[in-house]
Structure formats: structure tokens, C-alpha cells
Amino acid sequence: MINIYSPATDFKPIGDQMYALVSTLFPICRSITGNGVRETLSHVQKLLPITVHEVPTGTPVFDWTVPKEWNIKDAYVANSQGERVIDFKKSNLHVLNYSTPVNQKMSLEELRPHLMTLPEHPDRIPYRTSYYQEKWGFCLSQNQLDALPEDDYHVVIDSSLEAGSLSYGEYVIVGETSDEVLISCHTCHPSLCNDNLSGIALATFLARQIEQVKAEGGKLRYTYRFLFIPGTIGSITWLARNQTNAKRIQHGLVVVCVGDAGKFSYKTSRQGDALIDHAAKHVLTSERESFNLIDFFPYGYDERQYCSPGFNLAVGSLSRSTHGKFPEYHSSGDNLSFVTGAQIAESLEVYLKVIDVLENNHTYINQNPHCEPQLGKRGLYGNVGATVHRPTFEMALLWILNLSDGSHSLLDIAKRAKMPFETIKQAAKALQDSGLLKQA
């Protein structure tokens, strides 16, 4: 057996490092292509030796085409006194992502159709995009808009839309088999911490934790593939270029919104009853008083591409607050004060526990199946009989012995016993070490 998750791990310093990465990435203006994505990947490379792939503009990827590369240097709206009343340098959310260049003077009336706000949250700047329709615009708070007087405004967006490439990062940890676990996160959002700088940080440090287990001699059952990709077009591009690799993916998780204080949520794969679905649900059931269980639906993040009919991969999405369900979503409210290192670290623990299930979910056969073996003489049982409430570990031993008939996996047993998988795993190891269990 292998310990992907260890209760002895001190997650506070790991949480601090993940939050530091979020803070470093926060100011960068990212999109689905461009230098902001490359800069983001270069910071990840300092912590994890990912390979960066560049896919040229115009490359066909199924029904899509890799778009032009977008880069931006500056953008602002200045009043007639030359004062910047909307300033990209103060927040990169101020510009409609993928805006075409503009340099014009216009009245407030002419400018208004290009301005976007969140009236329900009047102090927040919305995050808006226009990837596949060439247009320009600015985002600002409703309070800012309400304060704009009639005036002649100088409108500047110093951007470019040119032939270039789409950039994504990939990292593979080779295990004992070619069967793969996919961990995917999106890298395209600008200054939004929960969605999805928290996902980038968690995926980076999850890879580091698994790599450390392997370096310490742990034999990984699966090969792990980590993808750092722009949303939608990134997963479509990877799948189009990796149809053979995709066939090796047995389990997967899309990492998103893992840094806020919301309760955990799990969106199942399209299959609905895949091992990853059962593993995630069991970990959350065992560890949490409540969590959100969401049946697959074809909208949201990149799980909808991995689960599309032509692939139908067993990929779910494990998050805290979910797509569009928290007030700070896609706005300036999703900032450095909305997430914490402790919360990302708590999410990392859950991910490690789910992967621990995948790695250790073996099926065993009881080597002494005729009635209960005498556990006391093997040092596995207390020496005081007729105890009303037997210790949890001892009950785990009995559950495993009773159900280890070659047809029940450890996860099956943990679910039926209503026990954490970690307890069942450790009890199985003790029984195996004593010669009472053999792997089927």
C-alpha cells in the first residue's frame, strides 16, 4: 500500500506557499492566449518542471480553430482634463478581455454601449470576455459609472490580435502502469483568485506532493497527468492533439474554486458511477458534515469537454463554491482577501485523500474465511472481551475480514462500514502483514 495522504503532514506551510503563488499570479493579465499565460506558466515552472506547449494560431482542433493571440500593454478612459477615470493599470478587469485596439475621442453617450457593470453589486468590477467576436469594451463598477459626468472622453486600448499561439503546460508523473489520473486546471482568468488561481496553486502542489511520495520510494499505481490550460479551447486543443493519451485516462478531476470558505462540492462525471465519483463522494461523506453533490450537466468548466460523447472520460470536478454560485464570482470581489492559504490547504487534503483511495482501492481475499480468525494472538485485538463499543480500528478489521471474498474492494467495504477509507486501508495493511489477507 502507498500513503498518498498522511495525517501527520503539516499543511500550514504548504498553504502559505500556495497562497504566495496566488499572490504572485494575481496581478498578471491572463487570457486564453498571450504573454500573460506564458508568464503564469513560467512562475509554475519555478515550482514544478512543467513542459510548455505552443499551438499555432489557425490550428484546427475538432470543430474549433486556435484563435489569434491577444496581448495588451495599456488601456484607459480619460476625461477632458486628461485624468484616467477607468484605468487598466489599477485593475486588469477593467478591460473587456480580448478587446480589439481603439484610440478615439467620444462623448459619454457614445461610450456607454461599451461599458459593462454589475448593478446588483455596485462596488465591484465585472469580468467579461469577447474571445470569438472582435469588439472592445471596458468594465467598471456601477458606482464609477454613475459618477461619470457628461464629457468628451479619450478612449485607448493598446492591444494586439495577431497570429501567434495558444500556450498550455503539462506535467507527467510516471507510475507502475500506463493507466492515468488526469488533473486539469484552467489558466485563462486574469485577477480572479478563487476562479482559478487557487486551482493553479493546488494542482502545482498536488503534483509536488505526489512526486515527493514517489521520490521517497512509494510505488504509484497510476501515472498522473497535470494540465495547466486555458478554459474550453485549451482542453479541446489538448484532446485533439492527444487522442491516444486520452484513452489511458481512467480517472480525473477538474480543479477549480478551491480557495474560498464555501462547503465542498463535487460534480460527477458524465458516467455518474465511475470510481472517481464513488471515491470523491465517500471522502466527502466521511470527512464533512455536509457537501454539495451535483449531477453532471454539460456546462461549467472543462469537465464538459473530457466528458463529451466522443471521449466520455471519468472526469468529475471537485471544488468548494461552484460555478456562478458565489456573489464574488467573475468580479473584483474574487480577490486576495476572498481566499486563504488555510482554505486551499484544506482542499489539497481532500484531493490527496481522494487520490489515496484511487491508489489503494484493491480487492482482497480472506485467507482464514471459516469463521473469525483469532486476532488477539496476532496482536490485532484488545484483550478485554464483551466490550459494547469496540474501537473503530477493531471494527474495521472485522468488516474487512467479513467482506474480503474477492468481490468487494476496500472502498466498497469503507462505504458499507461507514468508515473513513484511511481507517479501512490501515486495517487492511495490518491484516495483510499478519498473513490474513491476500490481494485478489
Buried (B, 14 or more C-beta within 10 A) or exposed (E): BBBBBEEEBEBEEBBBBBBEBBBBBBEBBBBBBBBBBBBBBEBBBEBBEBEBBEBEBEBEBEEBBBBBBBBBEEBBBBBEEEEBBBBBEEBBBBBBBBBBEBEEEBEBEEBEEBBBBBEEBEEBBBBBBBBEEEEBBBBBBBEBBEEBEEBEBBBBBBBBBEEBBBBBBBBBBEBEEEBBBBBBBBBBBBBBBBBBBBBBBBBBBBBBBBBEBBEEEBEBBBBBBBBBBBBBBBBBBBBBBBEEBBEBBBBBBBBBBBBBBBEBBBBBBBBEEBBBBBBBBBBBBBBEEEBBBBEBEEEBBBBBBBBBEEBEBBBBBBBBBBBEEBEBBBBBBBBBEBBBBBBBBBBBBBBBBBBBBBBBBBBBEBBBEEEEBEBEEBEBBEEEEEEEEEEEBBBBBBBBBBBBEEEBBBBBBBBEBEBBBBBBBBBBBBBBEBEBBEEE
